[in-house]
């Protein structure tokens, strides 16, 4: 599962979710889940 730190913008790989997850680079505790890159945009044309 890929996460991204909202402060330093570093990608953080987390194998499992647990309480107290934090960025290993800056110690920030707010990480956002990165969506898989398989998102397809549907054009209506
Ligand atoms: Zn960070």
mmCIF file of the protein (N, C-alpha, C, O) and its ligand, coordinates in Angstrom:
data_MODEL
# 
_entry.id   MODEL 
# 
loop_
_entity.id 
_entity.type 
_entity.pdbx_number_of_molecules 
1 polymer     1 
2 non-polymer 1 
# 
_entity_poly.entity_id                      1 
_entity_poly.type                           'polypeptide(L)' 
_entity_poly.nstd_linkage                   no 
_entity_poly.nstd_monomer                   no 
_entity_poly.pdbx_seq_one_letter_code       
;(UNK)(UNK)(UNK)(UNK)(UNK)(UNK)(UNK)(UNK)(UNK)(UNK)(UNK)(UNK)(UNK)(UNK)(UNK)(UNK)
(UNK)(UNK)(UNK)(UNK)(UNK)(UNK)(UNK)(UNK)(UNK)(UNK)(UNK)(UNK)(UNK)(UNK)(UNK)(UNK)
(UNK)(UNK)(UNK)(UNK)(UNK)(UNK)(UNK)(UNK)(UNK)(UNK)(UNK)(UNK)(UNK)
;
_entity_poly.pdbx_seq_one_letter_code_can   XXXXXXXXXXXXXXXXXXXXXXXXXXXXXXXXXXXXXXXXXXXXX 
_entity_poly.pdbx_strand_id                 A 
# 
loop_
_entity_poly_seq.entity_id 
_entity_poly_seq.num 
_entity_poly_seq.mon_id 
_entity_poly_seq.hetero 
1 1  UNK n 
1 2  UNK n 
1 3  UNK n 
1 4  UNK n 
1 5  UNK n 
1 6  UNK n 
1 7  UNK n 
1 8  UNK n 
1 9  UNK n 
1 10 UNK n 
1 11 UNK n 
1 12 UNK n 
1 13 UNK n 
1 14 UNK n 
1 15 UNK n 
1 16 UNK n 
1 17 UNK n 
1 18 UNK n 
1 19 UNK n 
1 20 UNK n 
1 21 UNK n 
1 22 UNK n 
1 23 UNK n 
1 24 UNK n 
1 25 UNK n 
1 26 UNK n 
1 27 UNK n 
1 28 UNK n 
1 29 UNK n 
1 30 UNK n 
1 31 UNK n 
1 32 UNK n 
1 33 UNK n 
1 34 UNK n 
1 35 UNK n 
1 36 UNK n 
1 37 UNK n 
1 38 UNK n 
1 39 UNK n 
1 40 UNK n 
1 41 UNK n 
1 42 UNK n 
1 43 UNK n 
1 44 UNK n 
1 45 UNK n 
# 
loop_
_struct_asym.id 
_struct_asym.entity_id 
A 1 
B 2 
# 
loop_
_chem_comp.id 
_chem_comp.type 
_chem_comp.mon_nstd_flag 
UNK 'L-peptide linking' . 
ZN  non-polymer         . 
# 
_pdbx_entity_nonpoly.entity_id   2 
_pdbx_entity_nonpoly.name        ? 
_pdbx_entity_nonpoly.comp_id     ZN 
# 
_pdbx_nonpoly_scheme.asym_id         B 
_pdbx_nonpoly_scheme.entity_id       2 
_pdbx_nonpoly_scheme.mon_id          ZN 
_pdbx_nonpoly_scheme.ndb_seq_num     1 
_pdbx_nonpoly_scheme.pdb_seq_num     101 
_pdbx_nonpoly_scheme.auth_seq_num    101 
_pdbx_nonpoly_scheme.pdb_mon_id      ZN 
_pdbx_nonpoly_scheme.auth_mon_id     ZN 
_pdbx_nonpoly_scheme.pdb_strand_id   A 
_pdbx_nonpoly_scheme.pdb_ins_code    . 
# 
loop_
_atom_site.group_PDB 
_atom_site.id 
_atom_site.type_symbol 
_atom_site.label_atom_id 
_atom_site.label_alt_id 
_atom_site.label_comp_id 
_atom_site.label_asym_id 
_atom_site.label_entity_id 
_atom_site.label_seq_id 
_atom_site.pdbx_PDB_ins_code 
_atom_site.Cartn_x 
_atom_site.Cartn_y 
_atom_site.Cartn_z 
_atom_site.occupancy 
_atom_site.B_iso_or_equiv 
_atom_site.pdbx_formal_charge 
_atom_site.auth_seq_id 
_atom_site.auth_comp_id 
_atom_site.auth_asym_id 
_atom_site.auth_atom_id 
_atom_site.pdbx_PDB_model_num 
ATOM   1   N  N  . UNK A 1 1  ? 0.841   -1.196 0.000   1.00 0.00 ? 1   UNK A N  1 
ATOM   2   C  CA . UNK A 1 1  ? 0.000   0.000  0.000   1.00 0.00 ? 1   UNK A CA 1 
ATOM   3   C  C  . UNK A 1 1  ? 0.873   1.242  0.000   1.00 0.00 ? 1   UNK A C  1 
ATOM   4   O  O  . UNK A 1 1  ? 1.777   1.363  0.826   1.00 0.00 ? 1   UNK A O  1 
ATOM   5   N  N  . UNK A 1 2  ? 0.623   2.135  -0.885  1.00 0.00 ? 2   UNK A N  1 
ATOM   6   C  CA . UNK A 1 2  ? 1.441   3.334  -0.975  1.00 0.00 ? 2   UNK A CA 1 
ATOM   7   C  C  . UNK A 1 2  ? 0.808   4.535  -0.294  1.00 0.00 ? 2   UNK A C  1 
ATOM   8   O  O  . UNK A 1 2  ? -0.377  4.822  -0.465  1.00 0.00 ? 2   UNK A O  1 
ATOM   9   N  N  . UNK A 1 3  ? 1.621   5.218  0.472   1.00 0.00 ? 3   UNK A N  1 
ATOM   10  C  CA . UNK A 1 3  ? 1.154   6.428  1.127   1.00 0.00 ? 3   UNK A CA 1 
ATOM   11  C  C  . UNK A 1 3  ? 2.066   7.584  0.759   1.00 0.00 ? 3   UNK A C  1 
ATOM   12  O  O  . UNK A 1 3  ? 3.199   7.387  0.320   1.00 0.00 ? 3   UNK A O  1 
ATOM   13  N  N  . UNK A 1 4  ? 1.556   8.783  0.944   1.00 0.00 ? 4   UNK A N  1 
ATOM   14  C  CA . UNK A 1 4  ? 2.383   9.942  0.710   1.00 0.00 ? 4   UNK A CA 1 
ATOM   15  C  C  . UNK A 1 4  ? 2.246   10.897 1.887   1.00 0.00 ? 4   UNK A C  1 
ATOM   16  O  O  . UNK A 1 4  ? 1.145   11.181 2.359   1.00 0.00 ? 4   UNK A O  1 
ATOM   17  N  N  . UNK A 1 5  ? 3.379   11.380 2.340   1.00 0.00 ? 5   UNK A N  1 
ATOM   18  C  CA . UNK A 1 5  ? 3.386   12.311 3.464   1.00 0.00 ? 5   UNK A CA 1 
ATOM   19  C  C  . UNK A 1 5  ? 2.878   13.669 2.993   1.00 0.00 ? 5   UNK A C  1 
ATOM   20  O  O  . UNK A 1 5  ? 3.283   14.166 1.942   1.00 0.00 ? 5   UNK A O  1 
ATOM   21  N  N  . UNK A 1 6  ? 2.005   14.248 3.766   1.00 0.00 ? 6   UNK A N  1 
ATOM   22  C  CA . UNK A 1 6  ? 1.435   15.531 3.352   1.00 0.00 ? 6   UNK A CA 1 
ATOM   23  C  C  . UNK A 1 6  ? 2.385   16.684 3.639   1.00 0.00 ? 6   UNK A C  1 
ATOM   24  O  O  . UNK A 1 6  ? 2.153   17.799 3.173   1.00 0.00 ? 6   UNK A O  1 
ATOM   25  N  N  . UNK A 1 7  ? 3.444   16.441 4.391   1.00 0.00 ? 7   UNK A N  1 
ATOM   26  C  CA . UNK A 1 7  ? 4.374   17.517 4.707   1.00 0.00 ? 7   UNK A CA 1 
ATOM   27  C  C  . UNK A 1 7  ? 5.585   17.512 3.776   1.00 0.00 ? 7   UNK A C  1 
ATOM   28  O  O  . UNK A 1 7  ? 5.890   18.523 3.144   1.00 0.00 ? 7   UNK A O  1 
ATOM   29  N  N  . UNK A 1 8  ? 6.277   16.369 3.694   1.00 0.00 ? 8   UNK A N  1 
ATOM   30  C  CA . UNK A 1 8  ? 7.505   16.344 2.902   1.00 0.00 ? 8   UNK A CA 1 
ATOM   31  C  C  . UNK A 1 8  ? 7.297   15.701 1.531   1.00 0.00 ? 8   UNK A C  1 
ATOM   32  O  O  . UNK A 1 8  ? 8.225   15.619 0.726   1.00 0.00 ? 8   UNK A O  1 
ATOM   33  N  N  . UNK A 1 9  ? 6.076   15.249 1.278   1.00 0.00 ? 9   UNK A N  1 
ATOM   34  C  CA . UNK A 1 9  ? 5.719   14.684 -0.027  1.00 0.00 ? 9   UNK A CA 1 
ATOM   35  C  C  . UNK A 1 9  ? 6.505   13.423 -0.381  1.00 0.00 ? 9   UNK A C  1 
ATOM   36  O  O  . UNK A 1 9  ? 6.595   13.053 -1.552  1.00 0.00 ? 9   UNK A O  1 
ATOM   37  N  N  . UNK A 1 10 ? 7.063   12.775 0.616   1.00 0.00 ? 10  UNK A N  1 
ATOM   38  C  CA . UNK A 1 10 ? 7.807   11.553 0.359   1.00 0.00 ? 10  UNK A CA 1 
ATOM   39  C  C  . UNK A 1 10 ? 6.842   10.387 0.250   1.00 0.00 ? 10  UNK A C  1 
ATOM   40  O  O  . UNK A 1 10 ? 5.811   10.338 0.921   1.00 0.00 ? 10  UNK A O  1 
ATOM   41  N  N  . UNK A 1 11 ? 7.203   9.457  -0.607  1.00 0.00 ? 11  UNK A N  1 
ATOM   42  C  CA . UNK A 1 11 ? 6.399   8.253  -0.708  1.00 0.00 ? 11  UNK A CA 1 
ATOM   43  C  C  . UNK A 1 11 ? 6.763   7.319  0.434   1.00 0.00 ? 11  UNK A C  1 
ATOM   44  O  O  . UNK A 1 11 ? 7.939   7.086  0.714   1.00 0.00 ? 11  UNK A O  1 
ATOM   45  N  N  . UNK A 1 12 ? 5.753   6.798  1.080   1.00 0.00 ? 12  UNK A N  1 
ATOM   46  C  CA . UNK A 1 12 ? 5.975   5.913  2.213   1.00 0.00 ? 12  UNK A CA 1 
ATOM   47  C  C  . UNK A 1 12 ? 5.296   4.586  1.942   1.00 0.00 ? 12  UNK A C  1 
ATOM   48  O  O  . UNK A 1 12 ? 4.088   4.524  1.713   1.00 0.00 ? 12  UNK A O  1 
ATOM   49  N  N  . UNK A 1 13 ? 6.084   3.533  1.971   1.00 0.00 ? 13  UNK A N  1 
ATOM   50  C  CA . UNK A 1 13 ? 5.513   2.214  1.751   1.00 0.00 ? 13  UNK A CA 1 
ATOM   51  C  C  . UNK A 1 13 ? 5.137   1.600  3.092   1.00 0.00 ? 13  UNK A C  1 
ATOM   52  O  O  . UNK A 1 13 ? 5.965   1.476  3.995   1.00 0.00 ? 13  UNK A O  1 
ATOM   53  N  N  . UNK A 1 14 ? 3.893   1.227  3.197   1.00 0.00 ? 14  UNK A N  1 
ATOM   54  C  CA . UNK A 1 14 ? 3.414   0.633  4.435   1.00 0.00 ? 14  UNK A CA 1 
ATOM   55  C  C  . UNK A 1 14 ? 2.826   -0.736 4.128   1.00 0.00 ? 14  UNK A C  1 
ATOM   56  O  O  . UNK A 1 14 ? 1.913   -0.860 3.311   1.00 0.00 ? 14  UNK A O  1 
ATOM   57  N  N  . UNK A 1 15 ? 3.342   -1.745 4.775   1.00 0.00 ? 15  UNK A N  1 
ATOM   58  C  CA . UNK A 1 15 ? 2.875   -3.099 4.518   1.00 0.00 ? 15  UNK A CA 1 
ATOM   59  C  C  . UNK A 1 15 ? 1.515   -3.365 5.148   1.00 0.00 ? 15  UNK A C  1 
ATOM   60  O  O  . UNK A 1 15 ? 0.699   -4.130 4.634   1.00 0.00 ? 15  UNK A O  1 
ATOM   61  N  N  . UNK A 1 16 ? 1.311   -2.721 6.249   1.00 0.00 ? 16  UNK A N  1 
ATOM   62  C  CA . UNK A 1 16 ? 0.027   -2.899 6.906   1.00 0.00 ? 16  UNK A CA 1 
ATOM   63  C  C  . UNK A 1 16 ? -0.294  -1.639 7.692   1.00 0.00 ? 16  UNK A C  1 
ATOM   64  O  O  . UNK A 1 16 ? 0.594   -0.885 8.090   1.00 0.00 ? 16  UNK A O  1 
ATOM   65  N  N  . UNK A 1 17 ? -1.568  -1.434 7.901   1.00 0.00 ? 17  UNK A N  1 
ATOM   66  C  CA . UNK A 1 17 ? -1.973  -0.249 8.631   1.00 0.00 ? 17  UNK A CA 1 
ATOM   67  C  C  . UNK A 1 17 ? -1.989  -0.537 10.123  1.00 0.00 ? 17  UNK A C  1 
ATOM   68  O  O  . UNK A 1 17 ? -2.442  -1.594 10.562  1.00 0.00 ? 17  UNK A O  1 
ATOM   69  N  N  . UNK A 1 18 ? -1.505  0.388  10.868  1.00 0.00 ? 18  UNK A N  1 
ATOM   70  C  CA . UNK A 1 18 ? -1.527  0.230  12.311  1.00 0.00 ? 18  UNK A CA 1 
ATOM   71  C  C  . UNK A 1 18 ? -1.714  1.586  12.969  1.00 0.00 ? 18  UNK A C  1 
ATOM   72  O  O  . UNK A 1 18 ? -1.540  2.628  12.337  1.00 0.00 ? 18  UNK A O  1 
ATOM   73  N  N  . UNK A 1 19 ? -2.058  1.558  14.197  1.00 0.00 ? 19  UNK A N  1 
ATOM   74  C  CA . UNK A 1 19 ? -2.292  2.801  14.910  1.00 0.00 ? 19  UNK A CA 1 
ATOM   75  C  C  . UNK A 1 19 ? -0.974  3.533  15.142  1.00 0.00 ? 19  UNK A C  1 
ATOM   76  O  O  . UNK A 1 19 ? 0.010   2.933  15.576  1.00 0.00 ? 19  UNK A O  1 
ATOM   77  N  N  . UNK A 1 20 ? -0.962  4.799  14.857  1.00 0.00 ? 20  UNK A N  1 
ATOM   78  C  CA . UNK A 1 20 ? 0.240   5.582  15.086  1.00 0.00 ? 20  UNK A CA 1 
ATOM   79  C  C  . UNK A 1 20 ? 1.169   5.593  13.900  1.00 0.00 ? 20  UNK A C  1 
ATOM   80  O  O  . UNK A 1 20 ? 2.375   5.786  14.054  1.00 0.00 ? 20  UNK A O  1 
ATOM   81  N  N  . UNK A 1 21 ? 0.627   5.389  12.722  1.00 0.00 ? 21  UNK A N  1 
ATOM   82  C  CA . UNK A 1 21 ? 1.441   5.422  11.514  1.00 0.00 ? 21  UNK A CA 1 
ATOM   83  C  C  . UNK A 1 21 ? 2.001   6.829  11.313  1.00 0.00 ? 21  UNK A C  1 
ATOM   84  O  O  . UNK A 1 21 ? 1.302   7.824  11.506  1.00 0.00 ? 21  UNK A O  1 
ATOM   85  N  N  . UNK A 1 22 ? 3.270   6.891  10.922  1.00 0.00 ? 22  UNK A N  1 
ATOM   86  C  CA . UNK A 1 22 ? 3.865   8.198  10.691  1.00 0.00 ? 22  UNK A CA 1 
ATOM   87  C  C  . UNK A 1 22 ? 4.959   8.117  9.634   1.00 0.00 ? 22  UNK A C  1 
ATOM   88  O  O  . UNK A 1 22 ? 5.483   7.045  9.330   1.00 0.00 ? 22  UNK A O  1 
ATOM   89  N  N  . UNK A 1 23 ? 5.281   9.265  9.095   1.00 0.00 ? 23  UNK A N  1 
ATOM   90  C  CA . UNK A 1 23 ? 6.304   9.355  8.064   1.00 0.00 ? 23  UNK A CA 1 
ATOM   91  C  C  . UNK A 1 23 ? 7.679   9.064  8.664   1.00 0.00 ? 23  UNK A C  1 
ATOM   92  O  O  . UNK A 1 23 ? 8.060   9.679  9.660   1.00 0.00 ? 23  UNK A O  1 
ATOM   93  N  N  . UNK A 1 24 ? 8.419   8.142  8.076   1.00 0.00 ? 24  UNK A N  1 
ATOM   94  C  CA . UNK A 1 24 ? 9.746   7.814  8.585   1.00 0.00 ? 24  UNK A CA 1 
ATOM   95  C  C  . UNK A 1 24 ? 10.775  8.887  8.259   1.00 0.00 ? 24  UNK A C  1 
ATOM   96  O  O  . UNK A 1 24 ? 11.875  8.875  8.811   1.00 0.00 ? 24  UNK A O  1 
ATOM   97  N  N  . UNK A 1 25 ? 10.439  9.798  7.385   1.00 0.00 ? 25  UNK A N  1 
ATOM   98  C  CA . UNK A 1 25 ? 11.405  10.807 6.954   1.00 0.00 ? 25  UNK A CA 1 
ATOM   99  C  C  . UNK A 1 25 ? 11.358  12.049 7.843   1.00 0.00 ? 25  UNK A C  1 
ATOM   100 O  O  . UNK A 1 25 ? 12.394  12.561 8.266   1.00 0.00 ? 25  UNK A O  1 
ATOM   101 N  N  . UNK A 1 26 ? 10.138  12.528 8.121   1.00 0.00 ? 26  UNK A N  1 
ATOM   102 C  CA . UNK A 1 26 ? 10.041  13.766 8.882   1.00 0.00 ? 26  UNK A CA 1 
ATOM   103 C  C  . UNK A 1 26 ? 9.231   13.598 10.161  1.00 0.00 ? 26  UNK A C  1 
ATOM   104 O  O  . UNK A 1 26 ? 9.171   14.509 10.987  1.00 0.00 ? 26  UNK A O  1 
ATOM   105 N  N  . UNK A 1 27 ? 8.609   12.435 10.324  1.00 0.00 ? 27  UNK A N  1 
ATOM   106 C  CA . UNK A 1 27 ? 7.868   12.185 11.557  1.00 0.00 ? 27  UNK A CA 1 
ATOM   107 C  C  . UNK A 1 27 ? 6.449   12.717 11.538  1.00 0.00 ? 27  UNK A C  1 
ATOM   108 O  O  . UNK A 1 27 ? 5.737   12.659 12.540  1.00 0.00 ? 27  UNK A O  1 
ATOM   109 N  N  . UNK A 1 28 ? 6.042   13.240 10.379  1.00 0.00 ? 28  UNK A N  1 
ATOM   110 C  CA . UNK A 1 28 ? 4.686   13.752 10.263  1.00 0.00 ? 28  UNK A CA 1 
ATOM   111 C  C  . UNK A 1 28 ? 3.695   12.603 10.353  1.00 0.00 ? 28  UNK A C  1 
ATOM   112 O  O  . UNK A 1 28 ? 3.963   11.492 9.894   1.00 0.00 ? 28  UNK A O  1 
ATOM   113 N  N  . UNK A 1 29 ? 2.553   12.888 10.948  1.00 0.00 ? 29  UNK A N  1 
ATOM   114 C  CA . UNK A 1 29 ? 1.625   11.797 11.189  1.00 0.00 ? 29  UNK A CA 1 
ATOM   115 C  C  . UNK A 1 29 ? 0.426   11.790 10.259  1.00 0.00 ? 29  UNK A C  1 
ATOM   116 O  O  . UNK A 1 29 ? -0.487  10.980 10.418  1.00 0.00 ? 29  UNK A O  1 
ATOM   117 N  N  . UNK A 1 30 ? 0.429   12.677 9.309   1.00 0.00 ? 30  UNK A N  1 
ATOM   118 C  CA . UNK A 1 30 ? -0.687  12.689 8.370   1.00 0.00 ? 30  UNK A CA 1 
ATOM   119 C  C  . UNK A 1 30 ? -0.215  12.201 7.006   1.00 0.00 ? 30  UNK A C  1 
ATOM   120 O  O  . UNK A 1 30 ? 0.504   12.897 6.288   1.00 0.00 ? 30  UNK A O  1 
ATOM   121 N  N  . UNK A 1 31 ? -0.632  11.006 6.675   1.00 0.00 ? 31  UNK A N  1 
ATOM   122 C  CA . UNK A 1 31 ? -0.285  10.435 5.383   1.00 0.00 ? 31  UNK A CA 1 
ATOM   123 C  C  . UNK A 1 31 ? -1.556  10.193 4.593   1.00 0.00 ? 31  UNK A C  1 
ATOM   124 O  O  . UNK A 1 31 ? -2.597  9.854  5.156   1.00 0.00 ? 31  UNK A O  1 
ATOM   125 N  N  . UNK A 1 32 ? -1.465  10.365 3.311   1.00 0.00 ? 32  UNK A N  1 
ATOM   126 C  CA . UNK A 1 32 ? -2.623  10.118 2.468   1.00 0.00 ? 32  UNK A CA 1 
ATOM   127 C  C  . UNK A 1 32 ? -2.347  8.901  1.596   1.00 0.00 ? 32  UNK A C  1 
ATOM   128 O  O  . UNK A 1 32 ? -1.222  8.675  1.150   1.00 0.00 ? 32  UNK A O  1 
ATOM   129 N  N  . UNK A 1 33 ? -3.373  8.143  1.371   1.00 0.00 ? 33  UNK A N  1 
ATOM   130 C  CA . UNK A 1 33 ? -3.238  6.973  0.511   1.00 0.00 ? 33  UNK A CA 1 
ATOM   131 C  C  . UNK A 1 33 ? -3.085  7.408  -0.932  1.00 0.00 ? 33  UNK A C  1 
ATOM   132 O  O  . UNK A 1 33 ? -3.819  8.264  -1.424  1.00 0.00 ? 33  UNK A O  1 
ATOM   133 N  N  . UNK A 1 34 ? -2.125  6.805  -1.592  1.00 0.00 ? 34  UNK A N  1 
ATOM   134 C  CA . UNK A 1 34 ? -1.967  7.084  -3.004  1.00 0.00 ? 34  UNK A CA 1 
ATOM   135 C  C  . UNK A 1 34 ? -2.804  6.097  -3.795  1.00 0.00 ? 34  UNK A C  1 
ATOM   136 O  O  . UNK A 1 34 ? -2.802  4.893  -3.537  1.00 0.00 ? 34  UNK A O  1 
ATOM   137 N  N  . UNK A 1 35 ? -3.509  6.638  -4.753  1.00 0.00 ? 35  UNK A N  1 
ATOM   138 C  CA . UNK A 1 35 ? -4.325  5.750  -5.560  1.00 0.00 ? 35  UNK A CA 1 
ATOM   139 C  C  . UNK A 1 35 ? -3.458  5.014  -6.569  1.00 0.00 ? 35  UNK A C  1 
ATOM   140 O  O  . UNK A 1 35 ? -2.443  5.537  -7.029  1.00 0.00 ? 35  UNK A O  1 
ATOM   141 N  N  . UNK A 1 36 ? -3.854  3.829  -6.899  1.00 0.00 ? 36  UNK A N  1 
ATOM   142 C  CA . UNK A 1 36 ? -3.118  3.073  -7.918  1.00 0.00 ? 36  UNK A CA 1 
ATOM   143 C  C  . UNK A 1 36 ? -3.068  3.858  -9.222  1.00 0.00 ? 36  UNK A C  1 
ATOM   144 O  O  . UNK A 1 36 ? -3.960  4.650  -9.526  1.00 0.00 ? 36  UNK A O  1 
ATOM   145 N  N  . UNK A 1 37 ? -2.018  3.623  -9.976  1.00 0.00 ? 37  UNK A N  1 
ATOM   146 C  CA . UNK A 1 37 ? -1.845  4.381  -11.210 1.00 0.00 ? 37  UNK A CA 1 
ATOM   147 C  C  . UNK A 1 37 ? -2.655  3.813  -12.364 1.00 0.00 ? 37  UNK A C  1 
ATOM   148 O  O  . UNK A 1 37 ? -2.430  4.146  -13.527 1.00 0.00 ? 37  UNK A O  1 
ATOM   149 N  N  . UNK A 1 38 ? -3.590  2.958  -12.022 1.00 0.00 ? 38  UNK A N  1 
ATOM   150 C  CA . UNK A 1 38 ? -4.375  2.312  -13.072 1.00 0.00 ? 38  UNK A CA 1 
ATOM   151 C  C  . UNK A 1 38 ? -5.702  3.031  -13.325 1.00 0.00 ? 38  UNK A C  1 
ATOM   152 O  O  . UNK A 1 38 ? -6.609  2.498  -13.964 1.00 0.00 ? 38  UNK A O  1 
ATOM   153 N  N  . UNK A 1 39 ? -5.784  4.246  -12.808 1.00 0.00 ? 39  UNK A N  1 
ATOM   154 C  CA . UNK A 1 39 ? -7.021  4.994  -13.011 1.00 0.00 ? 39  UNK A CA 1 
ATOM   155 C  C  . UNK A 1 39 ? -7.134  5.446  -14.463 1.00 0.00 ? 39  UNK A C  1 
ATOM   156 O  O  . UNK A 1 39 ? -6.219  6.054  -15.017 1.00 0.00 ? 39  UNK A O  1 
ATOM   157 N  N  . UNK A 1 40 ? -8.245  5.142  -15.046 1.00 0.00 ? 40  UNK A N  1 
ATOM   158 C  CA . UNK A 1 40 ? -8.441  5.522  -16.434 1.00 0.00 ? 40  UNK A CA 1 
ATOM   159 C  C  . UNK A 1 40 ? -9.446  6.662  -16.518 1.00 0.00 ? 40  UNK A C  1 
ATOM   160 O  O  . UNK A 1 40 ? -10.506 6.643  -15.893 1.00 0.00 ? 40  UNK A O  1 
ATOM   161 N  N  . UNK A 1 41 ? -9.079  7.622  -17.290 1.00 0.00 ? 41  UNK A N  1 
ATOM   162 C  CA . UNK A 1 41 ? -10.014 8.725  -17.513 1.00 0.00 ? 41  UNK A CA 1 
ATOM   163 C  C  . UNK A 1 41 ? -10.891 8.388  -18.702 1.00 0.00 ? 41  UNK A C  1 
ATOM   164 O  O  . UNK A 1 41 ? -10.425 7.965  -19.759 1.00 0.00 ? 41  UNK A O  1 
ATOM   165 N  N  . UNK A 1 42 ? -12.151 8.590  -18.489 1.00 0.00 ? 42  UNK A N  1 
ATOM   166 C  CA . UNK A 1 42 ? -13.087 8.301  -19.563 1.00 0.00 ? 42  UNK A CA 1 
ATOM   167 C  C  . UNK A 1 42 ? -13.500 9.586  -20.254 1.00 0.00 ? 42  UNK A C  1 
ATOM   168 O  O  . UNK A 1 42 ? -14.143 10.454 -19.663 1.00 0.00 ? 42  UNK A O  1 
ATOM   169 N  N  . UNK A 1 43 ? -13.123 9.687  -21.492 1.00 0.00 ? 43  UNK A N  1 
ATOM   170 C  CA . UNK A 1 43 ? -13.515 10.867 -22.241 1.00 0.00 ? 43  UNK A CA 1 
ATOM   171 C  C  . UNK A 1 43 ? -14.864 10.652 -22.901 1.00 0.00 ? 43  UNK A C  1 
ATOM   172 O  O  . UNK A 1 43 ? -15.125 9.603  -23.491 1.00 0.00 ? 43  UNK A O  1 
ATOM   173 N  N  . UNK A 1 44 ? -15.699 11.641 -22.793 1.00 0.00 ? 44  UNK A N  1 
ATOM   174 C  CA . UNK A 1 44 ? -17.021 11.528 -23.396 1.00 0.00 ? 44  UNK A CA 1 
ATOM   175 C  C  . UNK A 1 44 ? -17.034 12.187 -24.762 1.00 0.00 ? 44  UNK A C  1 
ATOM   176 O  O  . UNK A 1 44 ? -17.654 13.229 -24.972 1.00 0.00 ? 44  UNK A O  1 
ATOM   177 N  N  . UNK A 1 45 ? -16.345 11.560 -25.665 1.00 0.00 ? 45  UNK A N  1 
ATOM   178 C  CA . UNK A 1 45 ? -16.352 12.126 -27.031 1.00 0.00 ? 45  UNK A CA 1 
ATOM   179 C  C  . UNK A 1 45 ? -16.679 11.061 -28.048 1.00 0.00 ? 45  UNK A C  1 
ATOM   180 O  O  . UNK A 1 45 ? -16.731 11.345 -29.244 1.00 0.00 ? 45  UNK A O  1 
HETATM 181 ZN ZN . ZN  B 2 .  ? 7.202   13.301 5.843   1.00 0.00 ? 101 ZN  A ZN 1 
# 
